[in-house]
Amino acid sequence: MRNTMNISASLLVLVMGFSLVACGNSSPTVQPPVNNTEEQTPAPGKQPEESAVIEAEGILTGWADPHTVEIRVNEEPMSFQVGEDVQKSLDDIDDEDSVQFKYVEKAIEGDTTVKQLVLTEIAKIKSDDDNNGSNTGGNVTSDRPKTSELEVTVEGMTEKRPVTLAQGKGYSLYVFEPMVYDAADHELTMKIDPDYEVEIEKLPSDYKLNDLKVDAKKELSETGAVKQLSEEKLSNGPMKEAKLFMMSQNNKITEYFIVKELDGTGFAFHIHAPVGEPSEGFLPMVYASINSIMNE
C-alpha cells in the first residue's frame, strides 16, 4: 500500500514539473533594453550654404561699421561684411571711388530668407585723374603743395586736418577728405551726401556788388526770409573778409550767398546746407576751403 502511494506521489511530481516547463516555454522571451542614445552620435550642425563667387562694379560709399562697407551698385546701396584679409585692400580706396569687387552670398542659419553678403576681393577702378589726387577734380598745375593742413573748428574744437589741392579755372583751393571738388561744374560737395554743395563762381572784373545783392535776395527769398550779416557780425567769424554775406533758411535747408575778393578778383559762393547730421562739419570745412582760394 505504501509503495503504491509513493509511486503515485512521484508521478504527480513529474506531471507538475512537465507542466511548469511547458508553461515557461510558451512565455515570450524578454529582450534586454536597448539604449538608443548609447550608440547614436548627434549630427553636426549644418553649415550655412554659400553661393558661387559673384563679380560686380559700383561706387564705394564708406564704412557703416568696423566690419561693414556700403557700395552703391546701379545706384542701390548694398552692405558687405569685410574680413581682416580684405580690409587691407580698402586702405587705398577713398569714398566715392569706383570699384570692382567679388563677393559671396551666405545663408544665415535659421533664416533662409536672408542672405549675408561677404566681400572676398575689392580693387579701385583706375581713372585718368588718379595721378592728380582723389579730390582735385582736374589737372593740378599750381606750384602750391599738393597736400597740406588747414585749421577747422567743429563743435567748439579747433584742429588741423589734412587737405588736398584742387585746381579750378584760374584758381586753386584746398579740399578736406570728406569732400570732393568737381572742376567741370565748379562744385564742392560732401562725399556722403552731394546735396551739401558749394557752387563757386569766378566773377568778371567789372562785377557790381549791388547787382549781385539784388540777384541774391531774389534767389534766397525762395527758401525763406533773407538776412544780410553786417561787417560787425562777420568780424569775429571765419568769413570776416567777405564783401557780402547773405542767407535764408527753412526747416529743411539753409542757403548762403557769399562774395569774397582776392587780389582784385571776385568770387561768389552759393552754399546749400540741408538740415542733417553732416551739417555740423560742413560749413566749417567750406569756410576753410573758401579762404584757401588763390588765383593761378
C-alpha positions as CSV (number, residue, x, y, z in Angstrom):
1,M,0.0,0.0,0.0
2,R,2.8,2.4,1.0
3,N,4.6,1.6,-2.3
4,T,1.5,2.4,-4.3
5,M,1.3,5.8,-2.6
6,N,5.0,6.6,-3.1
7,I,4.6,5.8,-6.8
8,S,1.5,8.0,-7.1
9,A,3.3,10.9,-5.4
10,S,6.3,10.6,-7.7
11,L,4.1,10.6,-10.8
12,L,2.3,13.7,-9.5
13,V,5.6,15.5,-9.0
14,L,6.8,14.6,-12.6
15,V,3.5,15.7,-14.1
16,M,3.7,19.1,-12.3
17,G,7.3,19.5,-13.5
18,F,6.4,18.9,-17.1
19,S,3.5,21.4,-16.8
20,L,5.9,24.1,-15.4
21,V,8.3,23.5,-18.3
22,A,5.5,23.7,-20.8
23,C,4.2,27.0,-19.4
24,G,7.7,28.5,-19.3
25,N,8.3,27.7,-23.0
26,S,5.1,29.4,-24.0
27,S,6.0,32.7,-22.4
28,P,7.6,35.5,-24.7
29,T,11.3,35.9,-24.5
30,V,12.3,39.1,-22.7
31,Q,14.9,41.1,-24.6
32,P,17.4,43.3,-22.8
33,P,16.5,47.1,-23.0
34,V,18.1,49.0,-25.9
35,N,19.9,52.2,-25.0
36,N,19.0,54.4,-28.0
37,T,21.4,57.2,-27.0
38,E,24.4,55.0,-26.3
39,E,25.4,54.2,-30.0
40,Q,24.0,57.4,-31.6
41,T,26.2,60.4,-32.3
42,P,24.5,63.8,-32.7
43,A,24.6,65.1,-36.3
44,P,27.0,68.1,-36.6
45,G,25.3,71.5,-37.1
46,K,24.7,72.3,-40.7
47,Q,26.9,75.0,-42.1
48,P,25.2,77.9,-43.8
49,E,25.2,77.5,-47.6
50,E,27.4,79.8,-49.6
51,S,26.8,80.9,-53.2
52,A,29.3,80.9,-56.0
53,V,31.5,84.0,-56.3
54,I,29.7,87.0,-57.8
55,E,31.6,89.8,-59.6
56,A,30.3,93.4,-59.7
57,E,31.2,97.1,-60.0
58,G,30.0,100.0,-58.0
59,I,30.9,103.1,-56.0
60,L,32.3,102.8,-52.5
61,T,30.1,104.8,-50.2
62,G,32.0,104.2,-47.0
63,W,32.2,102.2,-43.7
64,A,28.9,101.5,-42.0
65,D,30.8,100.0,-39.0
66,P,34.3,98.5,-38.4
67,H,33.3,95.3,-40.3
68,T,30.8,96.5,-42.9
69,V,31.2,98.6,-46.0
70,E,28.5,100.0,-48.2
71,I,28.8,100.0,-52.0
72,R,26.3,101.6,-54.5
73,V,25.6,99.2,-57.3
74,N,23.4,100.7,-60.0
75,E,22.5,103.5,-57.5
76,E,21.3,100.9,-55.0
77,P,23.2,100.8,-51.7
78,M,24.4,97.3,-50.7
79,S,26.1,96.3,-47.4
80,F,29.0,93.8,-47.3
81,Q,30.8,92.1,-44.4
82,V,34.6,92.6,-44.6
83,G,37.1,90.2,-43.1
84,E,40.6,91.2,-41.9
85,D,42.2,89.8,-45.1
86,V,40.1,92.1,-47.3
87,Q,40.3,95.2,-45.1
88,K,43.9,95.9,-46.2
89,S,42.6,96.2,-49.8
90,L,40.4,99.1,-48.7
91,D,43.2,101.2,-47.3
92,D,44.0,102.8,-50.6
93,I,40.4,103.3,-51.7
94,D,38.5,106.5,-50.9
95,D,34.8,107.1,-50.5
96,E,33.1,107.7,-53.9
97,D,35.8,105.8,-55.8
98,S,34.6,103.4,-58.5
99,V,35.5,99.8,-57.5
100,Q,35.3,96.3,-58.9
101,F,34.8,93.6,-56.4
102,K,33.8,90.0,-55.7
103,Y,31.5,88.6,-53.0
104,V,29.5,85.6,-52.0
105,E,26.0,85.3,-50.5
106,K,26.0,83.3,-47.3
107,A,22.8,81.9,-45.9
108,I,22.1,82.8,-42.3
109,E,21.4,79.8,-40.1
110,G,17.8,79.6,-39.1
111,D,16.6,82.1,-41.6
112,T,16.6,81.0,-45.3
113,T,15.1,84.3,-46.5
114,V,18.1,86.5,-45.5
115,K,21.5,86.4,-47.2
116,Q,24.7,87.8,-45.8
117,L,26.9,89.4,-48.4
118,V,30.6,88.7,-47.7
119,L,33.3,90.7,-49.7
120,T,36.1,88.5,-50.9
121,E,38.0,90.9,-53.2
122,I,37.9,94.6,-54.0
123,A,40.0,97.0,-56.1
124,K,39.8,100.6,-57.3
125,I,39.0,101.2,-60.9
126,K,41.7,103.5,-62.2
127,S,40.7,106.7,-63.9
128,D,42.6,109.4,-65.8
129,D,42.6,111.7,-62.7
130,D,44.1,109.2,-60.3
131,N,47.6,110.8,-60.6
132,N,46.1,114.2,-59.5
133,G,44.7,113.2,-56.1
134,S,41.3,112.0,-55.2
135,N,39.8,115.4,-54.5
136,T,41.3,117.5,-57.3
137,G,38.7,117.1,-60.0
138,G,41.2,118.1,-62.7
139,N,44.8,118.6,-63.6
140,V,46.7,120.4,-60.8
141,T,49.2,122.9,-62.3
142,S,49.7,125.1,-59.3
143,D,53.0,125.5,-57.6
144,R,51.3,125.1,-54.2
145,P,51.9,121.9,-52.2
146,K,49.6,119.1,-53.3
147,T,48.8,118.3,-49.7
148,S,48.7,120.4,-46.6
149,E,46.7,121.0,-43.4
150,L,44.1,123.6,-42.6
151,E,42.6,124.6,-39.3
152,V,38.9,123.9,-38.8
153,T,36.7,124.4,-35.8
154,V,33.9,121.9,-35.3
155,E,31.7,121.8,-32.3
156,G,34.0,124.2,-30.4
157,M,37.1,122.1,-31.1
158,T,39.8,123.6,-33.3
159,E,42.2,121.2,-35.0
160,K,44.3,120.8,-38.1
161,R,43.0,118.4,-40.8
162,P,44.7,117.2,-43.9
163,V,43.6,118.7,-47.3
164,T,44.3,118.1,-50.9
165,L,44.9,120.8,-53.6
166,A,42.2,121.1,-56.2
167,Q,42.5,123.1,-59.5
168,G,39.7,125.3,-60.8
169,K,39.6,127.5,-63.8
170,G,42.1,130.2,-63.0
171,Y,42.3,129.4,-59.3
172,S,43.1,126.6,-56.8
173,L,41.8,125.7,-53.4
174,Y,42.3,123.1,-50.7
175,V,39.7,120.4,-50.1
176,F,39.1,118.3,-47.0
177,E,38.9,114.5,-47.3
178,P,35.1,114.2,-46.7
179,M,34.5,116.4,-49.7
180,V,35.2,116.3,-53.4
181,Y,35.7,119.1,-56.0
182,D,34.2,118.8,-59.5
183,A,36.3,121.1,-61.7
184,A,33.9,120.8,-64.7
185,D,30.9,122.1,-62.7
186,H,33.0,124.3,-60.2
187,E,31.2,122.5,-57.3
188,L,32.4,121.3,-53.9
189,T,30.2,118.6,-52.3
190,M,30.2,116.2,-49.4
191,K,31.0,112.6,-50.5
192,I,28.4,111.2,-48.1
193,D,25.7,113.4,-49.4
194,P,26.1,115.6,-52.6
195,D,23.1,117.7,-51.6
196,Y,25.6,119.5,-49.3
197,E,27.0,121.7,-52.1
198,V,29.0,124.8,-52.8
199,E,28.9,126.4,-56.3
200,I,32.0,128.5,-57.0
201,E,31.7,131.4,-59.4
202,K,34.6,133.5,-60.5
203,L,33.2,137.0,-61.1
204,P,34.0,139.2,-64.1
205,S,36.4,142.1,-63.4
206,D,33.6,144.6,-63.8
207,Y,31.2,143.0,-61.4
208,K,28.9,145.3,-59.3
209,L,28.3,144.3,-55.7
210,N,24.8,145.9,-55.5
211,D,23.7,144.0,-58.6
212,L,24.8,140.7,-57.0
213,K,22.9,141.6,-53.8
214,V,19.7,142.2,-55.8
215,D,20.0,138.8,-57.6
216,A,21.0,137.0,-54.4
217,K,18.0,138.4,-52.5
218,K,15.6,137.2,-55.2
219,E,17.2,133.7,-55.2
220,L,17.4,133.3,-51.5
221,S,13.8,134.5,-50.9
222,E,12.6,131.3,-52.4
223,T,13.9,129.5,-49.4
224,G,12.9,131.9,-46.6
225,A,13.4,135.3,-45.1
226,V,16.6,136.9,-46.3
227,K,19.2,138.1,-43.8
228,Q,22.4,140.1,-44.5
229,L,25.2,139.9,-42.0
230,S,26.9,143.2,-41.2
231,E,30.6,143.7,-41.1
232,E,30.4,143.8,-37.3
233,K,28.8,140.4,-37.1
234,L,31.3,139.0,-39.6
235,S,34.3,140.4,-37.8
236,N,34.7,137.7,-35.3
237,G,33.8,134.8,-37.6
238,P,35.6,132.8,-40.3
239,M,34.3,134.9,-43.1
240,K,35.4,138.3,-41.7
241,E,36.9,139.3,-45.1
242,A,33.6,138.7,-47.1
243,K,32.4,141.6,-49.1
244,L,28.8,140.3,-48.9
245,F,27.2,137.6,-46.7
246,M,23.5,136.8,-47.1
247,M,21.5,133.8,-46.0
248,S,18.0,132.4,-45.8
249,Q,16.6,129.2,-44.2
250,N,13.6,127.0,-43.6
251,N,13.1,123.7,-41.7
252,K,14.8,121.7,-44.4
253,I,17.8,123.8,-45.7
254,T,19.9,126.9,-45.2
255,E,21.2,128.8,-48.2
256,Y,24.1,131.2,-48.3
257,F,25.4,133.7,-50.8
258,I,28.9,135.0,-50.1
259,V,31.2,137.3,-52.1
260,K,34.9,137.3,-51.4
261,E,37.6,139.4,-53.2
262,L,41.1,138.2,-53.7
263,D,43.8,140.4,-55.3
264,G,41.1,142.3,-57.1
265,T,39.3,139.2,-58.3
266,G,35.8,138.5,-57.0
267,F,34.4,135.1,-56.2
268,A,30.8,134.3,-55.4
269,F,29.8,131.2,-53.4
270,H,26.3,129.7,-53.4
271,I,26.2,127.3,-50.4
272,H,23.4,124.7,-49.9
273,A,23.3,123.2,-46.5
274,P,20.4,120.8,-45.8
275,V,19.4,120.1,-42.2
276,G,21.0,116.9,-41.2
277,E,23.9,115.3,-39.3
278,P,26.7,116.3,-41.8
279,S,25.8,120.0,-41.5
280,E,27.8,120.4,-38.3
281,G,31.1,119.9,-40.0
282,F,30.1,121.0,-43.5
283,L,30.2,124.8,-43.1
284,P,33.5,125.0,-41.1
285,M,35.2,123.0,-43.8
286,V,33.6,125.1,-46.5
287,Y,34.7,128.3,-44.9
288,A,38.3,127.0,-44.6
289,S,38.3,125.8,-48.2
290,I,36.9,129.2,-49.4
291,N,39.6,131.1,-47.5
292,S,42.3,128.9,-49.1
293,I,41.4,130.0,-52.7
294,M,44.3,131.6,-54.6
295,N,44.4,133.0,-58.2
296,E,46.5,130.9,-60.6
